[in-house]
Amino acid sequence: MCNSLKIKILTLVTVILVVIISTVAYQNYRQQKEMLHEIANRNTSVLIETIKSSVANAMLSGRSDEVAAIFARIKSREFVNSIRIVDESGKILNSADREEIGTTLPELGRQQLPTRNLSVLPEDGVFLSYARIFNAPQCYKCHPASKETLGLLEIKLSLGYMNGFITRERNIAVVSAIMLVLLTVATIFVFLVIYVERPIRKLVRSMEKVEQGEFDQEISLTSSHEMYTLGNSFNHMVGTMANLMEATVSHERELARTQEKLEHHRETHQMNGRLEEQIREIENLNVTLEERIEEIEEANYKIADLAGELEDKNTNLEKAVAKLSTLNRLGLAINSTIEVEDLYQLVVKTTMDTLQAQVGYIVLYDAERGELRITNLIGYRDPNSQYLRVPMKPSSVSSWVIQNSKPLLITDIALTPEFDRVSPLGFERKTLICAPLMVKDEIIGTLTVVNKLNNTVYNHEELELLSTIAAQASIAMKNAMLYDEQQKTYLNTIQALVSAIEASDSYTRGHSERVTRFSLALARKLELPANRLKVIERAAILHDIGKIGIDLSLLHKEDALTSEDVAELQQHPSIGMKILEPIEFLHDVRLCIGQHHERYDGKGYPNSLTGQELLLESRILAIADSFDAMTSDRPYRKALKLEVAIQELAENAGTQFDPELVPIFIKLLKTPNFLPQREEYLGLHVVSASQKPGKPHSCIAQ
């Protein structure tokens, strides 16, 4: 594009036009600006003479106050910035702005006072003009005759309105110049395209065809005399070239035909001799090739057999590796948890993912009752299926596996009419695998996967894989059961101690069970996960375990408690934490028990913790414990009515109790059939009038 003649011409013309038009526009702009300044100077002179005449008339008539009014009227015009009279020292004698009268202009001193009328060129858009006010005979009565000049009239005019006109003229000139340049360039461009570029392109296309051997080219260029002459010259040149090319080709053809005839006889004789030799060689090669082909065919058969064997071994190896990898992942997963329900869920989910099953579940075997309990069903929704119990029967797949202690593969249940096609849970079974969960000779239950996701059938390899998974899962499940039984043994032992404490006191009998019920109800309302529900349940049962270390006489004391008695009673949360300290799995339960007498405002015991430092479970337990304490008879007072206890909870929300939990618990209390049917909760009793001093009924003194 840079070497294009058209671009060069357009660029040169554009530059010349821009230079010429810019120079003309600039000179025109300067002349307009000077003309406007001259007009402003003349208008200012007329305005000054008018002002001087008005001021002289006002002074001669004795109305000197009208001078400021005249100045104010003139200054009200938008193009007048200021108007004032100053003396030789620069002091302002009169001005349109009355606040300036009497002040001195800092920029104007005695030596700077103009000796004649003067107009200053505009600066920053302001036209400044000075005019001397001479002393006249009619002024001798007020001013001495020796004083030649009475003052200097100063006017500042804004040229903003003129500058706007100049700016508009300049913008119009710029736009006109740009349009003129564009129009000129466009005209030249069209001229070059039509009268120069188009004929040349046509000529170039014809030349390209001539290069390709097409000599029947004839062009007609009529855009100009020069182009017409160029076209005729091209046509004559092409015709001459075509004639020369045709004569040359004809001569070459005749010469080639003559040479071919001379060579033909000699080559024919030589080729016959070589052909006979090649025929003999080909015959020998054919014999050898047939032998090689037979050897290659035998080798191919052997290679095909080896490839088949190798492919089978690779397939078996890949399956073995995949099986071992799956079992390794499953082993790591099931050994990472000890909770029974979590383990069941993990085993079923992992097995279904491995075997691509639509439905999976575990059946637990109850040998004493002869029943099967289906649990952790995945892939089929049934509100009653989580702990569904079914009897042992011959048509049950799980019953058969348990009785025979071996796995069962059913590729198509339609071919095994002795088993139920529809599960007791309601879903249809097409193909399934069921493996026993065994530890040594003890059968725990079965692991079953039903129907494949791709609607194919299960095979013996998948049966072996499920059997291996079941064997590995059985050990983990047995360990989890033993761990769960160990936890229950710990809890039952400790709970027996708590029950023993409550049994010795008729006032607190059943307290832990009620607190557990209230705490779990509130926790479920908050939708806490199962593991936190277990924490709150255990903490509620064991929250008063520390009272083992408190003197029974103090627990049953009906008289007013001394400060020493209160301090000893307040030790029971810390004692409870020490009792449970050796039991590692009760760590969160210990913390909850140690905090259940802490207050939301930090005034509780034993560590004065605030609301945000407390476990959510301990805040729930504090509310449930206080409510049951208020609504139960104590040695020092009778139980409170339900509405009184609710009022106490509401009044202490935000101080003793978590303000967000109290409204939820109160709403639970008002739920129909939530509270047991006993007089204390129905509000049929009244608060005892014989409550002893020092034992307030408020939940704060629980």
Secondary structure, DSSP 8 states (H G I E B T S, - for coil): -TT-HHHHHHHHHHHHHHHHHHHHHHHHHHHHHHHHHHHHHHHHHHHHHHHHHHHHHHHHTT-THHHHHHHHHHHTSTTEEEEEEE-TTSBEEEESSGGGTT-B-TT--GGG--SS-EEEEEETTEEEEEEEEE--GGGTTTS-TT--EEEEEEEEEE-HHHHHHHHHHHHHHHHHHHHHHHHHHHHHHHHHIIIIIHHHHHHHHHHHHHHTT---------SSHHHHHHHHHHHHHHHHHHHHHHHHHHHHHHHHHHHHHHHHHHHHHHHHHHHHHHHHHHHHHHHHHHHHHHHHHHHHHHHHHHHHHHHHHHHHHHHHHHHHHHHHHHHHHHTT---HHHHHHHHHHHHHHHHTEEEEEEEEEETTTTEEEEEEEESS--TT-TTEEEE--TT-HHHHHHHHTS-EEES-GGG-TTS-SB-TTS-B-SSEEEEEEEETTEEEEEEEEEEETTS----HHHHHHHHHHHHHHHHHHHHHHHHHHHHHHHHHHHHHHHHHHHHT-TTTTTHHHHHHHHHHHHHHHTT--HHHHHHHHHHHHHTTGGGGGS-HHHHT--S---HHHHHHHTTHHHHHHHHHTT-GGGHHHHHHHHHTT--TBS--SSS--BGGGS-HHHHHHHHHHHHHHHTS-BTTB----HHHHHHHHHHTBTTTB-TTTHHHHHHHHTSTT-S-S-HHHHT-S---TT--TT---SGGG-
